[in-house]
Amino acid sequence: MVDVKGRWALVTGAARGIGRGAALFLAERGCNLILHGRTAGHCAKVLEEAKALGVEAYAVGAEFSDLAQVEAMLDGIDALGVDVDIVLNNAGIQVAYRTEYLKTPASDYEESFRINTIAPMMITYHFLPLMEKRGFGRIVNTTSGIRLEPEQAGYSASKAALDKVTMDLASKYNGTDVCINITDPGWCRTDLGGQHAPNAPESSLPGVVVGAFIDDKRSGRNFAAGYFHGMTLEEAVAKAEDDFPVYTGSTGL
């Protein structure tokens, strides 16, 4: 299992919910953090919580619907002069629930794809060459298990696209110590999931971070967080390495 103590992780959507929980989980194990929110100020509380755990931490801001802000955020992270070894692309948006789904506007797709697909892939592409050069990296992109819901077409399509490009890219790194995988946190009671979701945000741990700790040089897996609920991190990593096959493209995700 990878020891994250002293490493640096970028966690997007870290101001609250699943992103906050994942960030503090890493901090508890000695991982330094770059915390992303729509503005840096949105991460003030979790930044304070992380530093109280004895790690170094910075907050950065970018509205992912504005790709120029994403580029500026990445430039700002580079200027910090730290090596980002772990990326948890957690940030995302569910723009609307369209009961009259045949009237779904094009803007649902446009906004969803910018935030849920393009922005995380910009981040992925940015850090991969640096990870390759150092010979180590972990990227975990957050997906969704939503199926058969045309009411959420923009969201589900953007997540399906993220799955596809992430898994295709992962095939190029399988067998190296730069591991690229996806995770599905399940339907949780967050701002995105809503108050009627069946699962507490805490149920996503350790599943949403297990991809940061695997040490088997395998990429292209979907770590469904609910599967790991109630396990210790050590148990979860062992299960992740033993029970989850690498995506080959021969079947659907």
WOKAJO-V321073 format. One record per residue. RES is the residue in three letters. SS is DSSP state (2 for helix, 1 for strand, 0 for the rest). OMEGA is omega in whole degrees, 0 to 359 (* if undefined). D_FIRST is the distance of its C-alpha to the first C-alpha in Angstrom with 2 decimals. Layout:
res,ss,omega,d_first
RES,SS,OMEGA,D_FIRST
RES,SS,OMEGA,D_FIRST
This chain:
res,ss,omega,d_first
MET,0,181,0.00
VAL,0,172,3.79
ASP,0,184,6.46
VAL,0,182,9.28
LYS,0,179,11.96
GLY,0,175,14.93
ARG,0,178,14.01
TRP,1,178,16.47
ALA,1,169,16.32
LEU,1,177,19.43
VAL,1,178,19.94
THR,0,184,23.21
GLY,0,189,25.30
ALA,0,186,23.83
ALA,0,184,27.14
ARG,0,172,26.91
GLY,2,185,25.60
ILE,2,179,22.24
GLY,2,177,21.64
ARG,2,180,22.43
GLY,2,179,20.18
ALA,2,181,17.16
ALA,2,182,18.12
LEU,2,175,18.54
PHE,2,178,15.26
LEU,2,181,13.61
ALA,2,178,16.33
GLU,2,180,15.77
ARG,0,171,12.40
GLY,0,181,14.37
CYS,0,175,14.19
ASN,1,192,17.68
LEU,1,162,19.38
ILE,1,188,22.08
LEU,1,180,23.57
HIS,1,169,25.87
GLY,1,179,28.84
ARG,0,165,32.17
THR,0,178,33.34
ALA,2,180,31.53
GLY,2,179,33.61
HIS,2,182,32.10
CYS,2,186,28.82
ALA,2,183,30.67
LYS,2,181,29.63
VAL,2,175,25.88
LEU,2,178,26.11
GLU,2,180,27.75
GLU,2,181,25.23
ALA,2,181,22.29
LYS,2,178,24.21
ALA,2,177,25.04
LEU,0,173,21.38
GLY,0,179,21.68
VAL,0,171,20.13
GLU,0,182,22.15
ALA,1,174,23.13
TYR,1,173,25.70
ALA,1,177,27.39
VAL,1,181,28.76
GLY,1,173,31.12
ALA,0,171,32.06
GLU,0,189,33.87
PHE,0,174,32.19
SER,0,178,35.51
ASP,0,187,36.77
LEU,2,174,34.90
ALA,2,176,36.60
GLN,2,177,34.79
VAL,2,178,31.43
GLU,2,180,32.45
ALA,2,177,33.60
MET,2,181,30.37
LEU,2,176,28.40
ASP,2,179,30.97
GLY,2,177,30.53
ILE,2,177,26.76
ASP,2,182,27.40
ALA,2,178,29.97
LEU,0,177,27.50
GLY,0,179,26.31
VAL,0,178,22.55
ASP,0,179,19.82
VAL,1,181,18.36
ASP,1,186,14.84
ILE,1,174,14.17
VAL,1,171,17.02
LEU,1,179,17.42
ASN,1,185,20.88
ASN,0,187,21.93
ALA,0,178,25.61
GLY,0,181,28.19
ILE,0,170,31.67
GLN,0,194,33.70
VAL,0,184,37.15
ALA,0,170,39.39
TYR,0,189,40.05
ARG,0,176,43.14
THR,0,174,45.20
GLU,0,191,47.61
TYR,2,177,44.95
LEU,2,176,47.59
LYS,2,179,48.33
THR,0,182,44.81
PRO,0,178,45.49
ALA,2,182,44.08
SER,2,176,42.75
ASP,2,180,40.14
TYR,2,184,38.62
GLU,2,181,39.12
GLU,2,181,37.42
SER,2,182,34.58
PHE,2,177,33.77
ARG,2,187,33.91
ILE,2,190,31.51
ASN,2,183,29.20
THR,2,188,29.11
ILE,2,182,30.55
ALA,2,179,29.09
PRO,2,178,25.40
MET,2,172,26.03
MET,2,179,27.82
ILE,2,179,24.78
THR,2,181,22.53
TYR,2,182,25.08
HIS,2,188,25.44
PHE,2,183,21.93
LEU,2,180,21.00
PRO,2,179,23.24
LEU,2,176,21.81
MET,2,178,18.20
GLU,2,182,19.60
LYS,2,180,21.43
ARG,2,179,18.50
GLY,0,178,16.36
PHE,0,173,13.49
GLY,1,176,13.56
ARG,1,175,12.51
ILE,1,178,15.56
VAL,1,179,15.95
ASN,1,186,19.63
THR,1,180,21.08
THR,1,178,23.44
SER,0,178,25.88
GLY,0,182,26.88
ILE,0,177,30.54
ARG,0,171,32.82
LEU,0,178,36.62
GLU,0,177,37.46
PRO,2,176,39.87
GLU,2,181,40.42
GLN,2,190,37.17
ALA,2,182,37.69
GLY,2,181,36.73
TYR,2,185,33.42
SER,2,179,32.45
ALA,2,181,33.62
SER,2,178,31.70
LYS,2,176,28.42
ALA,2,177,29.24
ALA,2,177,29.88
LEU,2,175,26.56
ASP,2,187,24.86
LYS,2,183,26.95
VAL,2,179,26.56
THR,2,182,22.79
MET,2,177,22.35
ASP,2,178,24.96
LEU,2,181,23.31
ALA,2,182,19.87
SER,0,180,21.66
LYS,0,185,22.31
TYR,0,179,18.68
ASN,0,183,17.27
GLY,0,176,16.03
THR,0,179,15.24
ASP,0,166,12.36
VAL,1,189,14.20
CYS,1,181,13.05
ILE,1,181,15.76
ASN,1,176,15.85
ILE,1,177,17.99
THR,1,176,17.88
ASP,1,183,20.87
PRO,0,185,21.05
GLY,0,183,24.11
TRP,0,187,27.51
CYS,1,180,27.08
ARG,0,176,29.78
THR,0,176,29.38
ASP,0,178,32.06
LEU,0,185,31.24
GLY,0,179,30.91
GLY,0,186,33.92
GLN,0,182,34.89
HIS,0,178,35.48
ALA,0,186,31.95
PRO,0,189,30.78
ASN,1,173,27.34
ALA,0,178,26.47
PRO,2,181,24.16
GLU,2,181,21.81
SER,2,180,21.32
SER,2,181,19.30
LEU,0,5,16.36
PRO,0,189,13.48
GLY,2,184,14.33
VAL,2,179,15.45
VAL,2,186,12.36
VAL,2,179,9.72
GLY,2,176,10.36
ALA,2,188,9.27
PHE,2,180,5.56
ILE,0,184,5.62
ASP,0,185,5.31
ASP,0,175,8.53
LYS,0,179,11.20
ARG,0,181,13.04
SER,0,175,15.22
GLY,0,179,17.93
ARG,0,177,16.78
ASN,1,181,18.11
PHE,1,179,15.84
ALA,1,191,18.69
ALA,2,182,17.76
GLY,2,180,20.21
TYR,2,187,18.46
PHE,2,186,15.62
HIS,0,180,18.14
GLY,0,179,18.24
MET,0,166,14.77
THR,0,178,12.43
LEU,2,181,9.28
GLU,2,178,7.47
GLU,2,182,10.31
ALA,2,180,10.23
VAL,2,179,6.91
ALA,2,178,8.36
LYS,2,179,11.63
ALA,2,182,10.86
GLU,2,185,9.88
ASP,2,195,12.85
ASP,2,186,15.48
PHE,0,182,15.86
PRO,0,175,17.96
VAL,0,177,18.31
TYR,0,181,21.55
THR,0,181,24.29
GLY,0,183,27.19
SER,0,178,29.23
THR,0,178,28.98
GLY,0,179,28.81
LEU,0,*,25.72
